Amino acid sequence: MTKAARLTISVALGLAVWTSGWVAAQQPTAPAPQPGASPPQESEQEDLTSDLALTRASIQLRRQAIVTAVMDLSPKEAEAFWPLYREYRLEMAKVGDRASNLLVQYSNQYDNLTDAQAKSIMKEWLSVDKAKNGVKSKYVSRFEKILPARKVMRFFQADNKLDAMLNAQLAQIVPLAR
């Protein structure tokens, strides 16, 4: 895969992770090498990981600013909301790491993707989606303990809209399997 294609995938990875969340202090984990995949050059992999970390941190800052703008929290609500929000983003970041690793795996195997690899990637992608929904389901009730239901709904609507925008961007960037 060309350096330009790797850079495109790097941006896509950043966007994918944004859909799941990211806390700037957390670093992405290196993907495990896949059997039969030709690993990228070490410097290219380091560049990809570095680009991904910067993209994730930048996107998280913008995401938090948007949430701040739409939530209209009282000082007391904000005091309870932001620590729980950070917990939520940390859990979503773990799921985001899985999505990120999956896209790295896909980019590494793209030129020679087998049916077995495609099947494995699809199975993991569905598992990642299920995990995202699991985290959201867990946190709805936790947010409802500290905020009125309408504000909880507003938060998850904003979160879902941000996710939808990024998923649309990912759909344009990530190439279809051959």
Phi, psi and omega in degrees: 000139183288162179298322178296320179293322178295321178295319177299316178296323178301314178296318179299320178297317178300318179293321180297318180293324179300325180296334180260344178105159181198139173251129189305329183284343183275140179257145178289152177269150179287138180290148177285139178295142181260140178300136177084355180264138176276119184290147178290163176303147183302317180294325177294319179295319178296319177299316180299314180295318179295313178301318181297315180298316179295317180297316181298314181296316180297316181294321180298320178298317179292321180297316180295323178296320179294315179299318178302315183293323186271343188280330179050057183272141171289163178303320179293318177296318180298321180299323179275326186290310191296321175296321179291322176302315179297321175299314179301313181295324177297315178294320178293330178295323178297318176293321177299324176299321178296316179296318179299312179300322179295318178290326174297314178302313180299316181294325178290331183258357189307313184293333183229037184295125177266166176298321180296318178294318179299317179297317179296317179297316179297319180298316180291322179299318177295322177295321177296315178300317179297320179295320177301312180295326177297317178296315179300315180300319179298319186275342176303309182293327179291319177292326180294340177285341184241348182226155172298150183305324180296323179287325175297315178300316179300316179300310182290331173296313179298316179300316180292323178294318177298317177298317181296319178298317180290322177298323177295319178294319178299318180301328178282331188267316185284124182289149176292149177296146179272000000 
